[in-house]
């Protein structure tokens, strides 16, 4: 769902705890309407199903794919396929851990246990930072569309309004978040499926098209790889951030009646979801229209529909894009708040972040996340090319960092799960550990290429700087905690839990 823009051409108090691997029946869910984290288990199966299906369809697919097509030509299909493969493998690893231990902290909590507290702290706060910046990106994008429809209302007012409305839905209950997301995701899914069906009919010469188009647009205009094989990697840099959001279902599952089943279904369906929504729709675009068309670069989905004389194509796609933007904003606020909640539970954020209101939602964590989002939104209007651009670039590579941490966490957590609760290993990473190593190598290669590529270098450098700063804070706090714990134990303070020594 991530719609973070591609590279531009474009510890407060708290008892230290760890996330245990739960015991008991793997198929059982939380009881009494509460998740294992203390949150309200208010997400229904249909909510999670649609979050899983629609989670990979971000606004970036609709508005950012044109830049990828311009960079790689028809070869962008290979860029999407390679990036999709990477996401499938990472999701399989995350699913293995999430099915064994559903938690609102997801990969941050697993990194905490598998790699050390510093890892959970660092990747948790970076992930929170990423989604908090996304709130501003999506609010601004939604406001731009709405201002085009109702120009009498200033753009900043629309941005404020959508932020307030979706903050309200998140504060009421997790069920209201799920209901909004169900309909947002449903509209996205229907739109993509209808687009692919219409496009496929046109490709084979059926109405609304004319004669079959053949492979002219795939092999002509400079060939399938008009800019050479290296453009496949350049395309990957432009599309990788569109896939951010696939992991949200593993956070949301902990607030459902049967989290293990939800995770298993989401992980098993990720292959066809990526193949259909991303590769399928992009294949329609580059088959029907020349890749170097200016209309394709600007708005590929609108260009296809207009070429087929579909009435009101621009307006229809504006509605779909607005829905995708609001969906991303809604999910971004949910995701950021749940990560903040988990950090608060583990003593890596203020204790107040781990409190819930009468509706069973972490209100303080939501307000903290939306406050940062509001500030970032203000910067998007007042300092678009300076402070806001810095926020975008310094959070831009977080997706790759998250995926890398998931890989390393799974390498160690697999052995812990096999030793402690093997019955919980209901989802298994394929060809463990060799395919995990191969995935790590591919992610490191992409990171290295971003340093090499002029268009990705600034984003990667600033993201690394942000990661180093957060890591330094985490290590500093980690050094202070043993002294604080020892002092508390010496004073006889109750409830001081030691971290497990075994992290093998």
Secondary structure, DSSP 8 states (H G I E B T S, - for coil): ------STT--------------S-TT---STTB-TTSSB--B-HHHHHHHHHHTT--HHHHHHHHHHHHHHGGGHHHHHHHHHHHHHHHHHHHHHHHHHS--TTHHHHHHHHHT-HHHHHHHHHHHHHHHHHHHHHHHHHHHHHHHHH-TTS-HHHHHHHHHHHHHHHHHH-HHHHHHHHHHHHHHHHHHHHHHHHHHHHHHTT-TTS-S--TTHHHHSTT-TTTT-THHHHHHHHHHGGGGTTTTHHHHHGGGBTTHHHHHHHHHHHHHHHHIIIIIIHHHHHHHHS-TT-HHHHHHHHHHHHHHTT-TTHHHHHHHHHHHHHHHHHHHHHHHHHHHHHHHHHTTSS-GGGG---TTSS-HHHHHHHHHHHHHHHHHHHHSTTTHHHHHHHHHTTHHHHHHHHHHHHHHHHHHHHHHH-GGG--S--TTTTHHHHHHHHHHHHHHHHHHHSHHHHHHHHHHHHHHHHHHHHHHHHHHHHHHHHHHHHHTT-TT-----S---
